[in-house]
Amino acid sequence: MTTEKLDPDLARRLKLVDNPDYEGEPLTKKDYTLLVLAGIILPLLLMVWGWQI
């Protein structure tokens, strides 16, 4: 390990990571729906479209 000091901005950000209040709001049903759409359904449709060409 080194004995270098961290940049003050980096140290402040690292402290924020430990704070559970900084995590934001939990995901909603709409968020999960968009994640499924963007992560599963859309790529599946693109693959099927690619197989048809």
C-alpha positions as CSV (number, residue, x, y, z in Angstrom):
1,M,0.0,0.0,0.0
2,T,1.0,3.6,-0.5
3,T,0.9,6.4,1.9
4,E,-0.4,8.9,-0.6
5,K,-3.4,11.1,0.5
6,L,-6.6,10.8,-1.4
7,D,-8.0,13.7,-3.4
8,P,-10.5,15.5,-1.1
9,D,-13.3,15.1,-3.7
10,L,-12.6,11.4,-4.0
11,A,-12.7,11.0,-0.2
12,R,-16.0,12.8,0.0
13,R,-17.5,10.6,-2.7
14,L,-16.2,7.4,-0.9
15,K,-18.0,8.6,2.3
16,L,-21.2,9.0,0.4
17,V,-21.0,5.4,-0.8
18,D,-21.1,4.2,2.8
19,N,-24.3,6.3,3.5
20,P,-27.5,4.2,2.9
21,D,-29.5,7.4,2.5
22,Y,-27.6,8.2,-0.6
23,E,-28.8,5.1,-2.5
24,G,-31.9,6.8,-3.9
25,E,-35.4,5.5,-4.0
26,P,-36.2,1.8,-4.6
27,L,-37.2,0.7,-8.0
28,T,-40.9,0.9,-9.0
29,K,-43.0,-1.5,-11.1
30,K,-42.5,0.8,-14.1
31,D,-38.7,0.7,-13.6
32,Y,-38.7,-3.1,-13.6
33,T,-40.9,-3.2,-16.6
34,L,-38.5,-0.9,-18.6
35,L,-35.6,-3.0,-17.5
36,V,-37.2,-6.2,-18.7
37,L,-38.2,-4.5,-22.0
38,A,-34.7,-3.1,-22.6
39,G,-32.8,-6.2,-21.3
40,I,-34.8,-9.1,-22.6
41,I,-37.6,-8.4,-25.0
42,L,-35.9,-5.8,-27.2
43,P,-32.8,-7.9,-27.7
44,L,-34.9,-11.0,-28.4
45,L,-36.9,-9.1,-31.0
46,L,-33.7,-7.9,-32.6
47,M,-32.3,-11.4,-32.8
48,V,-35.5,-12.7,-34.4
49,W,-35.4,-9.9,-36.9
50,G,-31.8,-10.6,-37.7
51,W,-32.6,-14.3,-38.3
52,Q,-35.3,-13.3,-40.8
53,I,-33.0,-11.2,-42.9
